[in-house]
Amino acid sequence: DRNDYKTQKPVLVDGGLYDNQGIYKIAITENLEYRADIIICSDGSSPYKEKYLVLNPYNVLKRTVGILMKRIRSMQYINSIYNLNNEISEIAYFSIDWDYETCVDYFVNALSKNKIRENVLKLHNIPDDLINGKDKKETQNSIKNYMMEKINYSAIVNDGLKPDEIKSICKISTNLKPLTDWQIEKLTKHGSVLTEIQLNLYCPSLLI
């Protein structure tokens, strides 16, 4: 009813409680109505804080919700990125608190566990002698060096943020207040670098 607003005050809750990355329908469910071949997901969630101050029940409740949100976020990440049984061809995901080299480390670690999609591996054309090395640590280092050179990693991160700058932008609140010019510049630059790295690693078909 159009007059409901006069008698009711809606209570709004962040949609992250249900779908923190906003990709549940297209990345996890089997509903073909929402099917996508390639997905790019930027997770702007604030980093999980390992320490917190216990003062009252409110802080305990807030911490509890934070733990549940972190668990849901992790489960959705694992199901969408590393679930090779879904029909997604390529999916690139990154979180605002990631540093650049960690992106390559995650890729190499997933490869060692056979969690990279076959079509992605074919496009990267990683030599068999690198993948089938006898020493695990040496093999991972060799693959990491190969991938960094292949995606031109040094050029991508040349204009990226320094570690202390990444920590600073992770503290930016999402309370709908306007951002400063500095915040906009750093967030844009950081997001651009992460996107280029992850697209090169996980969505190589888009860059051919």
N, C-alpha and C positions, 0 to 999 in steps of 0.2 A: 504494500500500500504506500502511495506517495506521501502520506501523512505520518508514516511510522517514525520518521526522523524527529518528529516533534515530541514523541513519547518514549523513544528508545535511544540509548547511547551505545553504539557498537564498541566492543572491546576488541582491539586488533592485536594479534600476536605474530611475531616474525615467522615467516614460512619455513625458516631453517629448522624448526622443530620437527617438521615432517620430511623435508627434502633439502638438506643443507647446501647441496651443489646445484639443485634445480635440474638434474638430468635423470631422475628416477624413471620417468615415463619412456625416455628414449634410449637409455643405456642398460637398464636392468630388467624391465618387464618384457614379456614376449608379445605384447600387443602390437601387431603390425601397423596399426593406425598411426603409431608414433615412431615407427622405425626410422633410424638414421644410419647412413653408411659411415660417415666421418663426423666425429664430435670433437670440439675444442672447448675445454672447461677451465675457466679461471676461478679459483677458489679464494675469495677475499676474506675468509674467516680469520678472526684474530688468532694468533698462535696460542696453543695451550700452555698455560703457566704451570710450571712444576711446583711452585711454592705459592701458598696463599695464607692469609692471616685469619685465624679463627677468633672472632670476637662475639658473635651472636648467631642465633638460628638462621638469620637471613643469609649470612655468609656461607653457612654450611649448606643451605638449600641451593644457593647460587653455584657453589662448588659441585654439588651433586648433578645439577643440570649440565654444567660444563663437561663433566666426565661422560654423561650419557651422550651429549652432542659429539664429543670426540670419538666415542665408540661408533656412533652411526656414521660419522664422516669417514672413519677408517674402513668400515664395512662397505660403504658405497664406493669408496676409492678402489678397494681390492676387487669388488665384483665387476666394476666397469672397466678397469684397466687390465687386470690380470685374468679375468674370466674369458678364456679362449673359446668357450662353447657358445657365446652369444654371436649374433650375426653382424656385429659392428666390424667394419673393415679396418678402420684406424681410429684411435682416440688419443688426443693429447690433453693432458691434465697438468695443472701446476697450481701451487699454493703460494700466496704472497710472501710467506716467510722462507721460501726456498732460496738457497744460494745457487749460483750457476753451475758450479762443478758437481754439486750433489745431483743435479738432473742427469748428468752422464753416469754417475755412480749408480743411480737407481736403475738406469737402463741396462747397464752391464750386469748388475746383480739379478735383474729379472731374466736376462738372457741366460745366465748360468743355471737358472731354475726352469728353463724352457717355458717362460711366460711371455715371450714376445711373439706376436702373430706372424705366421709363416710368410704372408705376403709382404710384411714389413721387412723381414729378414732378407727376402729375395731382392728387394729394392736396394738394400744396403750392401748386398753382395760381400759379406764378410768372409775372408778366406778361410777354408776349412782348417788349415794348419793353426790358425789363431783360436778357433772354437774348440778344437780337439787337443789342446795342449795338455801335457801330463801334470804340470804343476798348476794348481788352481789359482793361486795368487798371481803368478807370472802370466797366466792366460788372461785373467781379468785385466791386468795392467796393459797387456798388449792390445786387447780389444778396446779398452778405454782410449788409449793413444790413437788407435785406428779411427775410432768414431769421432774423436775430437778433431782430427785432421780432416776427416771426410766432411763434417758439417761446417768446417772452418770456424771452429769454436773461438779461437783467439780474436778473430775479427768481430764476431757477434758480441762478445763481452767487452770489447774495447771501450764502448761508451756506457757500460753498465754501472751499477752502483757499487760502492765499497761496502764491506760487511757492516760497518757501523751505520751507514745510511739505510741499509736494509732493515736493521734493528729499529731504527727510528720510524720508518714508515709503517712498520708492523704495529706501532703503538697508536696510529691514527684512528680515532674513534669513528664509528659509523652511526652517529646519532643525528644524521641529517643536517648538521651544521655545515655552512659553506667551507670548502677547503681553501687553504692559502695557495698562492702561486707556487711556492716552493713545494708544497705537498703534491699538487697536481703534476708539476714537472717530474718529481722523483717517482711518483706512482706510474706515470705514463712511460717513463724510461725503463723502469724495472719490469713492468708488464710486457713491454715490447721485446726486451731481451729474453725473458722467460718464454714468451710465445714463440719466438724464432728458434730457440733451442729445442723446445718440445716438438714443434712442427717438424723440424729436421730429423729428430729422433723417431717420433712415433707416427707421423703423417707424411712420409717422404713423397708419396704420390702427388701431393699438392704442390711440390716444389720442382717437379720434373719439367 
